[in-house]
Amino acid sequence: MNELKMPEHLISLASSAVLISVDISVWSATKQDRGISDEVTTAKNADKSAGRYVKNLLANHPSHKAVVNYRQTIYNWLQRRTYRWNQSQQLLPSIDMPKFKQEYHEHQVAFHALVDSLIDNYDSIVSDMAFKQGDMFNRSDYPTKEQVASKFSLNLYVSEVPTNDFRCGIAQDIAEDLFNNLSSQTKTIIDNIASDQAQRLVDVMESITHCCGVDEIDLENGEVRTKRRKIYDTTIQKALEMCESFKRFNLKNDSGLEQARASLEKVLRGVSAEDIRDSDAVRHHVKEGIDDILSKFGSFSSIV
């Protein structure tokens, strides 16, 4: 028997992260109309298979568009909160799970509220479509309220990063090939996550230092007036959350990332967005401190 073990990186991932997938189903509210398709192709002297007409049953009604757009909002949030694992799953650091579940619940409530609003107004929307669709309107195209409601869903799935060893009675060269391939894939995932962490940290620091600056406005009398840029509570909160998360989730144990993280945490300790807005001294202190971190980050980190 030949034993093929998991790479150590994957084992550390299994102890510090989980795999996440969020499935969102939304009714497209479209239907192909063969009759209209045949009319158009006949009128254009084209073969019937040359085209088709798809009716937008709700004609982009705001209630339906709101649900469709919120699906993208959830996907965008998922990308910001997690790291790519494969085409169907994202990697979430275990330290971020409480915050992730809280935010998921908020998105869940908002999503179902939009769906409920659409369902509550569905009958009147369909009646309105009888005027907007004109001769194309066909009541049989529209499902019942219950059927429409069943077409919307939002589900969260959480699973462990697999850790079981591969034990195969295979030739040594095949075992080594599989092991090297698995190790290479895992190293790529680790490198991508580390690079992503570094870039996220740089982005939030650049955002804060920019907001701590001022804009110069040329007045009509030739004078120049300076105006403070806006700084938001969410930006500072985002930076502090990264500091806490990266403190416990540093897969490559990168000293540069840790040094930048710790330095940023020190600069922002006890500082709020309101403090930065109200005090020029605090604004200058934060900007100077973060600019210093940014000037060094590229030199002491191997992943930026």
Secondary structure, DSSP 8 states (H G I E B T S, - for coil): -EEE---HHHHHHHHHEEEEEEEEE----EEE-HHHHHHHHHHTT--GGG---EEETTTT-HHHHHHHHHHHHHHHHHHHHSEE-SSS-EEEEGGGHHHHHHHHHHHHHHHHHHHHHHHHTHHHHHHHHHHHSGGG--GGGS--HHHHHHT-EEEEEEEE-----EEE---HHHHHHHHHHHHHHHHHHHHHHHHHHHHHHHHHHHHHHHHTSEEEEE-TTS-EEEEE----HHHHHHHHHHHHHHHH--TT--HHHHHHHHHHHHHHTT--HHHHHH-HHHHHHHHHHHHHHHHHHHHH-S--
